[in-house]
Amino acid sequence: MSEFDDATRVSADGAAAIHDGWDINGNANGGYLLALAASRLRAVSGSPDPLSVTGHYLAPGTPGPVQIDATTVKSGRRFNTVTGQMHRDGKPILQATGVFGDLSQMTDDFTHIVGGPPEMPPMDECVPRSPVQGVAHVALNGRLNVRLRPGDESFMRGERKGDAEMAGWFSFADGRPVDTLALLLACDAFPPAVFHIDLPPGWVPTLEYTVHVRAVPAPGPVRCVFRTHFVQGGFFNEDGEVWDSQDRLVAQSRQLGLTPLG
C-alpha cells in the first residue's frame, strides 16, 4: 500500500485518521483533507471516480483520529451525489459534497479547448520543492515530488515576479500513480500563486476548495499551473489546471482563500 493510500484509508463505519507528514507547520494540507473525505464519500457512492468535489474548511486538521459521516443525496444512472462531514470529538473540521461516476464510461466525441499545458522544461530540469521553506516546515513535500518551473521558486528568496502564477510538475515520492483521487491533492500541493505579488508571506487559509476531475490521468507525472486574478477585500481566488503526459486536461480547481496571515 502506498503512503497516500494508507493516509486516505477509511473504514466501513467512517473511522479514519489524519496522518502525520501531510501537513504544513502541523496543519494538514487542504488537498489531502479533501482527498481523505472524498475517499469516504466515494465508497458510499459506489462509483470509482470523483467528478466534482467541494470542501468547506471549518477548522485546522491536525494528526489524529477522525470520523467521516456521509449520506447519499441522490443516486442516478450515471452520477451519484454524496455529502459528508469530517469531525473529531463532535467538532467539525471539513464539510464536503461530491459527485461521483465512472470516467471510463464517459464519451469524448467532441472537444473544444482554449489554451494548453503550461510550458516548462522537463521534470528533472525543474526546481525541487524542499520540505523547509524559510520558517515553514512543509512536511507534505517529503511525500511528494513537486518541482517548480524555473523562476517560480524565486519567492523563497524574497523575489516576486509580479505575476500571480505558479507552475510545475507533480508526482508521488514513492512512485504511486496519479489517479483521480490523487488529483484532489495535486491541485493543492503547490505554493500559492499570490506569493509572487506584493503581499507579505504567511499562512493562506482556505475557505472553500473545489476540484473538477475531467479524465483519468495517463501514466506519468502531471503538469500543473495555478493563477490568481482577483485579490480584494482580504480574499483571493486561485484557479488551477492539471495536464497529463498525453497533454489532456485531467482536472481544474478553484480556491477561495484569505490573503496571507503573518
KESEVO-317223 format. One record per residue: residue number from 1; z, x, y of N, C-alpha, C in turn. Coordinates in nm, 2 decimals, decimal comma. Example, Ala and Ser with C-alpha at 12.3 -4.5 7.8 and 13.67 -1.06 7.14 Angstrom:
    i    n_up  n_east  n_north   ca_up  ca_east  ca_north    c_up  c_east  c_north
    1    0,78    1,32    -0,57    0,78     1,23     -0,45    0,78    1,32    -0,33
    2    0,71    1,28    -0,22    0,71     1,37     -0,11    0,79    1,29     0,00
! end
This chain:
    i    n_up  n_east  n_north   ca_up  ca_east  ca_north    c_up  c_east  c_north
    1    0,00    0,08    -0,12    0,00     0,00      0,00    0,00    0,09     0,12
    2   -0,09    0,06     0,22   -0,09     0,13      0,34    0,03    0,11     0,43
    3    0,05    0,19     0,53    0,16     0,17      0,62    0,14    0,04     0,70
    4    0,02    0,00     0,74    0,00    -0,12      0,81    0,03   -0,24     0,72
    5   -0,02   -0,24     0,60    0,00    -0,35      0,50    0,15   -0,36     0,48
    6    0,22   -0,26     0,46    0,37    -0,26      0,44    0,44   -0,32     0,56
    7    0,39   -0,28     0,68    0,46    -0,32      0,81    0,43   -0,46     0,85
    8    0,33   -0,52     0,78    0,29    -0,66      0,81    0,31   -0,76     0,70
    9    0,39   -0,71     0,60    0,42    -0,79      0,48    0,52   -0,90     0,51
   10    0,49   -1,02     0,47    0,58    -1,14      0,49    0,59   -1,21     0,36
   11    0,72   -1,25     0,33    0,74    -1,32      0,20    0,70   -1,46     0,22
   12    0,70   -1,53     0,10    0,65    -1,67      0,10    0,74   -1,76     0,18
   13    0,86   -1,72     0,20    0,95    -1,81      0,29    0,96   -1,77     0,43
   14    0,87   -1,67     0,47    0,86    -1,63      0,61    0,95   -1,52     0,65
   15    1,02   -1,46     0,55    1,11    -1,35      0,59    1,02   -1,22     0,60
   16    1,05   -1,14     0,71    0,97    -1,02      0,74    1,06   -0,93     0,81
   17    1,00   -0,82     0,85    1,07    -0,72      0,93    0,98   -0,65     1,03
   18    1,03   -0,62     1,15    0,96    -0,54      1,24    1,00   -0,39     1,20
   19    0,90   -0,32     1,16    0,92    -0,18      1,11    0,93   -0,08     1,23
   20    1,01    0,02     1,20    1,02     0,13      1,29    0,88    0,21     1,29
   21    0,85    0,27     1,40    0,73     0,36      1,41    0,61    0,29     1,46
   22    0,62    0,16     1,50    0,51     0,09      1,56    0,54    0,05     1,70
   23    0,61    0,13     1,77    0,67     0,10      1,90    0,64    0,20     2,01
   24    0,67    0,16     2,13    0,67     0,25      2,25    0,81    0,24     2,31
   25    0,88    0,36     2,30    1,01     0,37      2,35    1,10    0,26     2,29
   26    1,08    0,24     2,16    1,17     0,15      2,09    1,13    0,00     2,08
   27    1,04   -0,04     2,17    0,99    -0,18      2,17    0,86   -0,19     2,09
   28    0,85   -0,28     1,99    0,73    -0,29      1,91    0,61   -0,32     1,99
   29    0,50   -0,25     1,96    0,37    -0,28      2,02    0,33   -0,43     2,01
   30    0,28   -0,48     2,11    0,24    -0,63      2,11    0,14   -0,66     2,01
   31    0,04   -0,57     1,99   -0,07    -0,60      1,89   -0,01   -0,59     1,75
   32    0,08   -0,50     1,73    0,15    -0,50      1,59    0,23   -0,63     1,57
   33    0,30   -0,68     1,67    0,38    -0,80      1,66    0,29   -0,92     1,63
   34    0,17   -0,92     1,70    0,08    -1,03      1,68    0,02   -1,03     1,54
   35   -0,01   -0,91     1,49   -0,06    -0,89      1,35    0,04   -0,93     1,25
   36    0,17   -0,90     1,27    0,27    -0,94      1,18    0,29   -1,09     1,17
   37    0,29   -1,16     1,29    0,30    -1,30      1,30    0,17   -1,36     1,23
   38    0,05   -1,31     1,26   -0,07    -1,36      1,21   -0,08   -1,35     1,06
   39   -0,01   -1,25     1,00   -0,01    -1,23      0,86    0,06   -1,35     0,79
   40    0,16   -1,40     0,85    0,23    -1,52      0,80    0,14   -1,65     0,83
   41    0,09   -1,66     0,95    0,00    -1,78      0,98   -0,12   -1,78     0,88
   42   -0,18   -1,66     0,86   -0,29    -1,66      0,77   -0,26   -1,71     0,63
   43   -0,14   -1,66     0,58   -0,11    -1,71      0,44   -0,09   -1,86     0,44
   44   -0,03   -1,92     0,54   -0,01    -2,06      0,55   -0,15   -2,13     0,56
   45   -0,24   -2,07     0,63   -0,37    -2,13      0,65   -0,45   -2,14     0,52
   46   -0,43   -2,04     0,43   -0,51    -2,03      0,31   -0,65   -1,97     0,33
   47   -0,68   -1,92     0,45   -0,81    -1,86      0,48   -0,79   -1,71     0,51
   48   -0,90   -1,63     0,48   -0,88    -1,49      0,49   -0,88   -1,42     0,62
   49   -0,95   -1,49     0,72   -0,97    -1,42      0,85   -0,91   -1,49     0,97
   50   -0,84   -1,42     1,06   -0,80    -1,48      1,19   -0,93   -1,48     1,27
   51   -0,96   -1,60     1,33   -1,08    -1,61      1,42   -1,04   -1,61     1,56
   52   -0,93   -1,67     1,59   -0,87    -1,66      1,73   -0,72   -1,68     1,72
   53   -0,65   -1,58     1,77   -0,50    -1,58      1,77   -0,45   -1,55     1,91
   54   -0,35   -1,63     1,95   -0,29    -1,62      2,08   -0,14   -1,60     2,06
   55   -0,08   -1,51     2,13    0,06    -1,49      2,13    0,12   -1,49     2,26
   56    0,23   -1,56     2,28    0,31    -1,56      2,40    0,44   -1,48     2,37
   57    0,47   -1,38     2,45    0,58    -1,29      2,42    0,70   -1,34     2,49
   58    0,81   -1,36     2,41    0,93    -1,42      2,47    1,05   -1,33     2,48
   59    1,04   -1,22     2,40    1,15    -1,12      2,41    1,09   -0,99     2,34
   60    1,15   -0,87     2,38    1,10    -0,75      2,31    1,13   -0,75     2,16
   61    1,05   -0,69     2,08    1,07    -0,68      1,94    1,12   -0,55     1,90
   62    1,24   -0,54     1,85    1,30    -0,41      1,80    1,30   -0,41     1,65
   63    1,31   -0,30     1,59    1,31    -0,29      1,44    1,42   -0,37     1,38
   64    1,39   -0,44     1,27    1,49    -0,52      1,20    1,43   -0,64     1,14
   65    1,51   -0,72     1,07    1,46    -0,84      1,00    1,43   -0,95     1,10
   66    1,32   -1,02     1,07    1,29    -1,14      1,15    1,24   -1,25     1,05
   67    1,24   -1,37     1,11    1,19    -1,49      1,04    1,07   -1,54     1,11
   68    0,96   -1,57     1,03    0,84    -1,62      1,09    0,81   -1,76     1,03
   69    0,84   -1,87     1,11    0,82    -2,00      1,06    0,68   -2,05     1,11
   70    0,61   -2,11     1,02    0,47    -2,15      1,05    0,44   -2,29     1,00
   71    0,36   -2,37     1,08    0,32    -2,50      1,05    0,17   -2,52     1,07
   72    0,11   -2,59     0,97   -0,03    -2,62      0,99   -0,05   -2,73     1,09
   73   -0,13   -2,71     1,19   -0,16    -2,81      1,29   -0,28   -2,90     1,24
   74   -0,38   -2,83     1,18   -0,50    -2,91      1,14   -0,56   -2,83     1,03
   75   -0,60   -2,90     0,92   -0,68    -2,84      0,81   -0,82   -2,90     0,81
   76   -0,92   -2,82     0,83   -1,06    -2,87      0,83   -1,14   -2,81     0,72
   77   -1,27   -2,85     0,72   -1,36    -2,80      0,61   -1,39   -2,65     0,63
   78   -1,40   -2,60     0,76   -1,43    -2,46      0,78   -1,31   -2,39     0,85
   79   -1,23   -2,46     0,93   -1,13    -2,39      1,01   -0,99   -2,46     0,99
   80   -0,89   -2,37     0,99   -0,75    -2,42      0,98   -0,67   -2,37     1,09
   81   -0,60   -2,45     1,16   -0,52    -2,41      1,28   -0,37   -2,41     1,24
   82   -0,30   -2,30     1,27   -0,16    -2,29      1,23   -0,08   -2,24     1,35
   83    0,04   -2,29     1,37    0,12    -2,24      1,48    0,25   -2,19     1,42
   84    0,32   -2,10     1,49    0,44    -2,04      1,43    0,52   -1,97     1,54
   85    0,64   -1,93     1,50    0,73    -1,86      1,58    0,80   -1,75     1,51
   86    0,81   -1,63     1,57    0,89    -1,52      1,51    1,02   -1,52     1,59
   87    1,13   -1,52     1,51    1,26    -1,52      1,57    1,36   -1,44     1,49
   88    1,47   -1,40     1,56    1,58    -1,33      1,49    1,71   -1,39     1,53
   89    1,78   -1,43     1,44    1,91    -1,50      1,46    1,90   -1,61     1,56
   90    1,79   -1,69     1,55    1,77    -1,80      1,64    1,71   -1,77     1,77
   91    1,69   -1,64     1,80    1,63    -1,60      1,93    1,48   -1,58     1,92
   92    1,40   -1,66     1,99    1,25    -1,64      1,97    1,20   -1,51     2,03
   93    1,11   -1,45     1,96    1,05    -1,32      2,00    0,90   -1,34     2,04
   94    0,83   -1,42     1,96    0,69    -1,44      1,98    0,65   -1,58     1,93
   95    0,57   -1,65     2,01    0,51    -1,78      1,97    0,37   -1,76     1,96
   96    0,31   -1,80     1,84    0,17    -1,77      1,81    0,10   -1,89     1,76
   97   -0,03   -1,90     1,79   -0,11    -2,00      1,74   -0,25   -1,94     1,70
   98   -0,30   -1,97     1,58   -0,42    -1,91      1,53   -0,51   -2,01     1,46
   99   -0,64   -1,98     1,47   -0,74    -2,05      1,40   -0,79   -1,95     1,29
  100   -0,80   -2,00     1,17   -0,84    -1,91      1,06   -0,95   -1,97     0,98
  101   -1,03   -1,88     0,92   -1,15    -1,93      0,85   -1,20   -1,81     0,76
  102   -1,32   -1,82     0,71   -1,38    -1,72      0,63   -1,51   -1,67     0,70
  103   -1,50   -1,55     0,76   -1,62    -1,50      0,83   -1,74   -1,47     0,74
  104   -1,71   -1,45     0,61   -1,83    -1,43      0,52   -1,91   -1,55     0,51
  105   -1,86   -1,66     0,55   -1,94    -1,79      0,53   -2,01   -1,83     0,66
  106   -1,99   -1,75     0,77   -2,05    -1,78      0,90   -2,19   -1,73     0,90
  107   -2,28   -1,81     0,96   -2,42    -1,77      0,97   -2,44   -1,69     1,09
  108   -2,54   -1,60     1,09   -2,58    -1,52      1,20   -2,72   -1,52     1,23
  109   -2,77   -1,65     1,24   -2,92    -1,67      1,26   -2,97   -1,64     1,40
  110   -2,88   -1,65     1,50   -2,92    -1,63      1,64   -2,82   -1,54     1,71
  111   -2,86   -1,44     1,78   -2,76    -1,35      1,85   -2,82   -1,33     1,99
  112   -2,73   -1,34     2,09   -2,76    -1,31      2,23   -2,64   -1,23     2,28
  113   -2,66   -1,11     2,31   -2,55    -1,02      2,36   -2,60   -0,95     2,48
  114   -2,52   -0,95     2,59   -2,54    -0,88      2,71   -2,45   -0,76     2,70
  115   -2,51   -0,64     2,71   -2,43    -0,51      2,70   -2,43   -0,46     2,56
  116   -2,34   -0,36     2,53   -2,34    -0,30      2,40   -2,21   -0,21     2,39
  117   -2,21   -0,13     2,29   -2,09    -0,05      2,27   -2,07    0,05     2,38
  118   -1,95    0,09     2,41   -1,92     0,19      2,52   -1,98    0,32     2,48
  119   -2,04    0,39     2,58   -2,10     0,52      2,55   -1,99    0,63     2,55
  120   -1,98    0,71     2,44   -1,88     0,81      2,43   -1,92    0,91     2,33
  121   -1,87    1,03     2,33   -1,90     1,13      2,23   -1,85    1,09     2,09
  122   -1,89    1,16     1,98   -1,83     1,13      1,85   -1,68    1,15     1,85
  123   -1,62    1,08     1,75   -1,47     1,07      1,75   -1,41    1,21     1,76
  124   -1,46    1,31     1,69   -1,40     1,44      1,68   -1,41    1,52     1,81
  125   -1,49    1,47     1,91   -1,50     1,53      2,04   -1,42    1,45     2,15
  126   -1,35    1,35     2,10   -1,27     1,28      2,20   -1,12    1,33     2,19
  127   -1,04    1,28     2,28   -0,91     1,34      2,30   -0,80    1,26     2,23
  128   -0,73    1,32     2,13   -0,63     1,25      2,05   -0,52    1,20     2,15
  129   -0,47    1,08     2,12   -0,36     1,02      2,19   -0,23    1,07     2,13
  130   -0,15    1,14     2,20   -0,03     1,20      2,15    0,09    1,10     2,14
  131    0,18    1,11     2,04    0,30     1,03      2,04    0,39    1,05     2,16
  132    0,37    1,16     2,23    0,46     1,19      2,35    0,37    1,19     2,47
  133    0,40    1,10     2,57    0,32     1,09      2,69    0,42    1,09     2,81
  134    0,45    1,21     2,86    0,54     1,22      2,97    0,68    1,18     2,92
  135    0,74    1,07     2,98    0,87     1,03      2,94    0,86    0,92     2,83
  136    0,74    0,88     2,80    0,72     0,77      2,70    0,70    0,83     2,56
  137    0,78    0,78     2,46    0,76     0,82      2,32    0,68    0,70     2,26
  138    0,55    0,73     2,23    0,46     0,63      2,17    0,46    0,65     2,02
  139    0,56    0,61     1,95    0,57     0,63      1,81    0,45    0,57     1,74
  140    0,39    0,46     1,79    0,28     0,40      1,74    0,16    0,50     1,71
  141    0,15    0,59     1,80    0,04     0,69      1,78    0,05    0,78     1,66
  142    0,17    0,78     1,60    0,19     0,86      1,47    0,13    0,78     1,36
  143    0,11    0,65     1,37    0,05     0,57      1,26   -0,10    0,56     1,27
  144   -0,15    0,59     1,39   -0,29     0,56      1,42   -0,37    0,69     1,46
  145   -0,50    0,68     1,45   -0,58     0,79      1,50   -0,66    0,73     1,62
  146   -0,60    0,73     1,74   -0,67     0,68      1,86   -0,71    0,80     1,94
  147   -0,84    0,80     1,98   -0,89     0,91      2,05   -0,96    0,86     2,18
  148   -0,92    0,91     2,29   -0,97     0,86      2,42   -1,10    0,93     2,46
  149   -1,19    0,86     2,52   -1,31     0,91      2,58   -1,27    1,02     2,68
  150   -1,34    1,14     2,67   -1,30     1,25      2,77   -1,30    1,20     2,91
  151   -1,20    1,23     2,98   -1,18     1,19      3,12   -1,08    1,07     3,13
  152   -1,08    0,99     3,02   -0,99     0,87      3,02   -0,84    0,91     3,00
  153   -0,82    1,04     2,95   -0,68     1,08      2,93   -0,62    1,14     3,06
  154   -0,70    1,14     3,17   -0,65     1,21      3,29   -0,53    1,15     3,35
  155   -0,50    1,02     3,32   -0,38     0,96      3,38   -0,26    1,03     3,33
  156   -0,26    1,10     3,21   -0,15     1,17      3,16   -0,12    1,29     3,25
  157   -0,21    1,34     3,33   -0,19     1,45      3,42   -0,17    1,40     3,56
  158   -0,15    1,27     3,58   -0,14     1,21      3,71   -0,26    1,19     3,79
  159   -0,38    1,21     3,72   -0,51     1,19      3,78   -0,57    1,06     3,75
  160   -0,60    0,98     3,85   -0,66     0,84      3,83   -0,81    0,84     3,86
  161   -0,88    0,78     3,78   -1,03     0,77      3,80   -1,06    0,67     3,91
  162   -0,98    0,58     3,94   -1,01     0,47      4,04   -1,08    0,36     3,98
  163   -1,12    0,37     3,86   -1,19     0,26      3,79   -1,11    0,22     3,67
  164   -1,06    0,09     3,67   -0,97     0,05      3,56   -1,04    0,02     3,43
  165   -1,07    0,13     3,36   -1,14     0,12      3,24   -1,09    0,23     3,14
  166   -1,07    0,19     3,02   -1,02     0,28      2,92   -1,10    0,26     2,79
  167   -1,15    0,37     2,73   -1,23     0,36      2,61   -1,20    0,47     2,51
  168   -1,23    0,44     2,38   -1,21     0,54      2,28   -1,23    0,49     2,14
  169   -1,19    0,56     2,04   -1,21     0,53      1,90   -1,07    0,49     1,84
  170   -1,08    0,40     1,74   -0,96     0,36      1,67   -0,98    0,36     1,52
  171   -0,88    0,42     1,45   -0,87     0,41      1,31   -0,72    0,43     1,27
  172   -0,69    0,41     1,14   -0,56     0,44      1,09   -0,54    0,58     1,05
  173   -0,42    0,64     1,07   -0,40     0,78      1,03   -0,40    0,80     0,88
  174   -0,37    0,69     0,81   -0,36     0,71      0,66   -0,50    0,67     0,60
  175   -0,60    0,64     0,68   -0,73     0,61      0,63   -0,75    0,46     0,59
  176   -0,66    0,38     0,61   -0,68     0,24      0,58   -0,80    0,18     0,65
  177   -0,88    0,10     0,59   -1,00     0,04      0,66   -0,95   -0,05     0,77
  178   -1,03   -0,07     0,87   -1,01    -0,16      0,98   -1,06   -0,30     0,93
  179   -0,98   -0,39     0,91   -1,02    -0,53      0,87   -0,99   -0,62     0,98
  180   -1,01   -0,75     0,95   -0,99    -0,85      1,06   -0,85   -0,86     1,11
  181   -0,75   -0,85     1,03   -0,61    -0,85      1,07   -0,58   -0,73     1,16
  182   -0,63   -0,61     1,12   -0,61    -0,49      1,20   -0,67   -0,49     1,34
  183   -0,77   -0,57     1,36   -0,83    -0,59      1,49   -0,73   -0,64     1,59
  184   -0,63   -0,72     1,55   -0,53    -0,77      1,64   -0,45   -0,65     1,69
  185   -0,43   -0,55     1,61   -0,36    -0,43      1,66   -0,45   -0,34     1,74
  186   -0,57   -0,32     1,70   -0,67    -0,23      1,77   -0,68   -0,27     1,91
  187   -0,68   -0,40     1,94   -0,71    -0,45      2,08   -0,59   -0,42     2,17
  188   -0,48   -0,37     2,11   -0,36    -0,34      2,20   -0,31   -0,20     2,17
  189   -0,39   -0,11     2,12   -0,35     0,02      2,08   -0,38    0,13     2,18
  190   -0,44    0,10     2,29   -0,48     0,19      2,39   -0,39    0,19     2,52
  191   -0,39    0,29     2,60   -0,32     0,28      2,72   -0,38    0,18     2,81
  192   -0,30    0,11     2,89   -0,36     0,00      2,98   -0,46    0,06     3,08
  193   -0,57   -0,01     3,10   -0,67     0,03      3,19   -0,62    0,05     3,33
  194   -0,51   -0,03     3,37   -0,46    -0,02      3,51   -0,39    0,12     3,54
  195   -0,37    0,20     3,43   -0,32     0,33      3,46   -0,42    0,42     3,54
  196   -0,54    0,37     3,55   -0,64     0,45      3,63   -0,66    0,40     3,77
  197   -0,58    0,31     3,82   -0,59     0,27      3,96   -0,45    0,30     4,02
  198   -0,45    0,28     4,15   -0,33     0,32      4,23   -0,21    0,24     4,21
  199   -0,15    0,25     4,09   -0,03     0,18      4,06    0,07    0,28     4,00
  200    0,20    0,26     4,02    0,29     0,36      3,96    0,29    0,34     3,81
  201    0,31    0,45     3,74    0,32     0,44      3,59    0,45    0,37     3,55
  202    0,44    0,31     3,44    0,56     0,24      3,39    0,53    0,14     3,28
  203    0,63    0,07     3,24    0,61    -0,04      3,13    0,53   -0,15     3,18
  204    0,43   -0,20     3,10    0,35    -0,31      3,14    0,37   -0,43     3,04
  205    0,47   -0,51     3,07    0,50    -0,62      2,98    0,38   -0,72     2,96
  206    0,35   -0,76     2,84    0,25    -0,86      2,81    0,31   -1,00     2,81
  207    0,25   -1,09     2,88    0,30    -1,23      2,88    0,22   -1,31     2,77
  208    0,09   -1,29     2,77    0,00    -1,36      2,68   -0,11   -1,27     2,63
  209   -0,15   -1,28     2,50   -0,24    -1,19      2,44   -0,33   -1,27     2,34
  210   -0,46   -1,27     2,36   -0,55    -1,34      2,27   -0,65   -1,25     2,22
  211   -0,68   -1,26     2,09   -0,79    -1,19      2,02   -0,88   -1,28     1,96
  212   -1,01   -1,27     1,98   -1,12    -1,34      1,91   -1,19   -1,25     1,82
  213   -1,18   -1,27     1,69   -1,24    -1,19      1,59   -1,38   -1,25     1,56
  214   -1,48   -1,16     1,58   -1,62    -1,21      1,57   -1,69   -1,18     1,44
  215   -1,64   -1,07     1,37   -1,71    -1,03      1,25   -1,62   -0,94     1,17
  216   -1,64   -0,92     1,04   -1,57    -0,83      0,96   -1,63   -0,69     0,99
  217   -1,54   -0,59     1,03   -1,60    -0,46      1,07   -1,66   -0,39     0,95
  218   -1,77   -0,32     0,98   -1,83    -0,23      0,88   -1,74   -0,11     0,86
  219   -1,75   -0,04     0,75   -1,66     0,07      0,72   -1,67    0,18     0,83
  220   -1,56    0,24     0,86   -1,55     0,35      0,96   -1,47    0,31     1,08
  221   -1,44    0,41     1,17   -1,37     0,38      1,29   -1,44    0,28     1,38
  222   -1,37    0,22     1,47   -1,43     0,13      1,57   -1,42    0,19     1,71
  223   -1,51    0,15     1,79   -1,51     0,19      1,93   -1,46    0,07     2,02
  224   -1,37    0,11     2,11   -1,30     0,01      2,19   -1,32    0,04     2,34
  225   -1,33   -0,06     2,42   -1,33    -0,04      2,57   -1,25   -0,16     2,63
  226   -1,17   -0,12     2,73   -1,08    -0,22      2,80   -1,10   -0,21     2,95
  227   -1,11   -0,32     3,01   -1,13    -0,32      3,16   -1,04   -0,42     3,23
  228   -1,00   -0,38     3,34   -0,92    -0,48      3,43   -1,00   -0,50     3,56
  229   -1,02   -0,63     3,58   -1,10    -0,67      3,70   -1,01   -0,73     3,81
  230   -0,90   -0,78     3,77   -0,81    -0,85      3,87   -0,67   -0,81     3,86
  231   -0,61   -0,76     3,97   -0,47    -0,73      3,99   -0,43   -0,81     4,11
  232   -0,33   -0,90     4,09   -0,30    -0,99      4,20   -0,16   -1,05     4,17
  233   -0,08   -1,06     4,28    0,05    -1,13      4,27    0,14   -1,07     4,16
  234    0,13   -0,95     4,13    0,22    -0,89      4,02    0,17   -0,90     3,88
  235    0,05   -0,96     3,87   -0,01    -0,98      3,73   -0,15   -0,90     3,73
  236   -0,19   -0,88     3,60   -0,32    -0,82      3,58   -0,38   -0,88     3,46
  237   -0,51   -0,88     3,45   -0,58    -0,91      3,32   -0,64   -0,78     3,26
  238   -0,65   -0,78     3,13   -0,73    -0,68      3,07   -0,82   -0,74     2,96
  239   -0,95   -0,71     2,97   -1,04    -0,76      2,88   -1,09   -0,65     2,79
  240   -1,10   -0,68     2,66   -1,14    -0,57      2,56   -1,25   -0,61     2,47
  241   -1,32   -0,51     2,43   -1,43    -0,53      2,33   -1,41   -0,42     2,22
  242   -1,44   -0,46     2,09   -1,43    -0,37      1,98   -1,57   -0,38     1,91
  243   -1,63   -0,26     1,88   -1,76    -0,25      1,82   -1,75   -0,16     1,69
  244   -1,82   -0,20     1,59   -1,81    -0,13      1,46   -1,92   -0,02     1,45
  245   -1,92    0,04     1,33   -2,01     0,15      1,31   -2,16    0,11     1,31
  246   -2,18   -0,02     1,30   -2,32    -0,08      1,30   -2,36   -0,14     1,43
  247   -2,28   -0,10     1,54   -2,30    -0,15      1,67   -2,29   -0,30     1,69
  248   -2,20   -0,36     1,60   -2,18    -0,50      1,61   -2,05   -0,53     1,69
  249   -2,05   -0,63     1,77   -1,92    -0,67      1,84   -1,84   -0,74     1,73
  250   -1,72   -0,69     1,70   -1,63    -0,74      1,60   -1,51   -0,81     1,66
  251   -1,47   -0,78     1,78   -1,36    -0,85      1,84   -1,36   -0,84     1,99
  252   -1,31   -0,94     2,06   -1,28    -0,95      2,20   -1,14   -0,98     2,22
  253   -1,08   -0,93     2,33   -0,94    -0,96      2,36   -0,92   -0,99     2,51
  254   -0,82   -1,06     2,54   -0,77    -1,07      2,68   -0,62   -1,07     2,69
  255   -0,57   -1,00     2,78   -0,42    -0,99      2,80   -0,39   -1,04     2,94
  256   -0,28   -1,10     2,96   -0,22    -1,13      3,09   -0,09   -1,05     3,09
  257   -0,08   -0,95     3,18    0,04    -0,87      3,19    0,10   -0,86     3,32
  258    0,22   -0,80     3,33    0,28    -0,77      3,46    0,24   -0,63     3,50
  259    0,22   -0,61     3,63    0,19    -0,47      3,68    0,31   -0,38     3,64
  260    0,28   -0,25     3,63    0,38    -0,16      3,57    0,51   -0,17     3,64
  261    0,62   -0,17     3,55    0,75    -0,17      3,59    0,81   -0,03     3,57
  262    0,87    0,03     3,67    0,93     0,16      3,66    1,05    0,16     3,58
! end
